[in-house]
Amino acid sequence: MQLPAKLWSLTATEVLTLTERDLVSVEDYAKALLSHAGSRDGVVEAWQYLDPDLVLSQARALDRVPRDQRGQLHGVAIAVKDIMDTKDMPTEYGSALYWGNRPSADASLVEILRRAGALIVGKTTTTEFTVLNSGPSTTNPNDLNRTLGGSSAGYAAAVVDVHVPLSLGTQTGGSVIRPASYIGTYAMKPTYNTVFGGGIKVASLEFDTIGYFARSIDDLKLVTEVISVTAEEPVEEAALNQVKIGFVKSPFWPSAGPGTVAAMAKAAEILHRHGVAVVEDVEFPDAFSDATTLARMFGVVFAADAATKLDPRIRAFVDDAPKNSRSDVQQAFDYYAALRPVLDEIAGRYSALMTPSAIDEAPLGLGDMGSPAFNSVWKAAHMPVIHVPAFVGPNGMPVGLSLVARRYDDQLYGAPLAAAAGHAIRPPPPGLDLLVGITETEVQEGEQDAPR
């Protein structure tokens, strides 16, 4: 039986189609991934730690698992941001202070994924303690002269450069959604605190949220189900003529560049053309419509949560925190606490809200990772967000949009949203021929003959 061409390029759900039937061994899949990553990482520099021997050892162990005992992610390769503890790899938090640090246990999320059969490939680069807006030398695979954006540089690059189909990280301001826009891939930031963060380095107790990158909506759904971010009520199928999308430019709209402005206009046009029932602009609530106040309150809350770091820029940031009085801190926390139910009520009128994911295309240079302006308000509101990689800007770089729902409506990748609005904007890319050289008869025979 001939193996699929470009085995390393499969999405997670495509890989499962093969590994769950023993049509491809996890070891062969891992070897293909390692070969491709090895040929590319000298350019992209996505990995902080990658041990091929450890990866292959894990893969062989997964191949020995009887079929009836395999998990939902059997053999699927996942990269982990280097702020999440791993029992068999260093965890250095992007800081020289922790070089060689080896935790004795996995972060809770990493343990969940291992139990589900995931192949934990390695640790990806990050800025120091995720706080700085510059740091690792990781490059944007679309243009090596442009930033990836945010502290999630490594795990964003690992997915879009096709080293792995899935990766895990965190977002405090915009470190999931903004990089996804800059590189052109799907990403999800669930509702705040729906995924336990044990064993993950904290930047802000009030804002930090686990997120993940994937190359398809189906893969986002797969991860979300494994980590049990579920809705209280089943998600119902919705035809396009029943979908309502509210376009929120937000108070930060004056900073939007030409790529983002064009993307919002084009998205509305496409949704109208596909028969979406309601496509309309939504005004931000008056009491929270001042961009300067939104940004200042975010900074006060973040500073109140901050812990001491060693980089001089981080020390300066922390040293400024006491300058905020207790009254300032209370006002900032109360400000966002009041905003959350207001935005929930607005989002509840629609199948989803659509809003910019970034100011524009990824800016030139690696020294500045861009602004989280269009992300921080939804992060502070604790609302779930999916990035849809939909368009390209004037320089040919990716520009995407965010789909936002009420808190705890995390199934927004489902029928009412991704299957309707998201896919109307960006039809699923042409699927790889999963079974190149494998006929339907061979698939059936493989299911019958594979050891159980």
ABEGO torsion letter per residue (X at the ends): XBBBBGAAABBAAAAAAAAAAGABBAAAAAAAAAAAAAAAAAAAGABABBBAAAAAAAAAAAAABBAAABBAABGBBBBBBAABBBAABBBAGGBAAABGBBBABBBAAAAAAAAAGBBBAEBBBBBBGGABABGBABBBAABAABBAEEAAAAAAAAAAAGABABBBBBBAAAAAAAAAAAAGBBBBBBBBGABBABGBBBABAAABBBBBBBABAAAAAAAAAAAGBBBABBBBBBBAAABBBBBBAEAAAAABBAAAAAAAAAAAAAAAAAGBABBBBBBBBAAAABAAAAAAAAAAAAAAABBBBABAAAAAAAAAAAABBAAAAAAAAAAAAAAAAAAAAAAAABABBBBBABABBBBBEAABAEBAAAAAAAAAAGBBBBBBBABBBAAGBBBBBBBBBBBGBAAAABAAAAABAAAAABBBBBBBBAABGBBAAAAAAAAAABBX
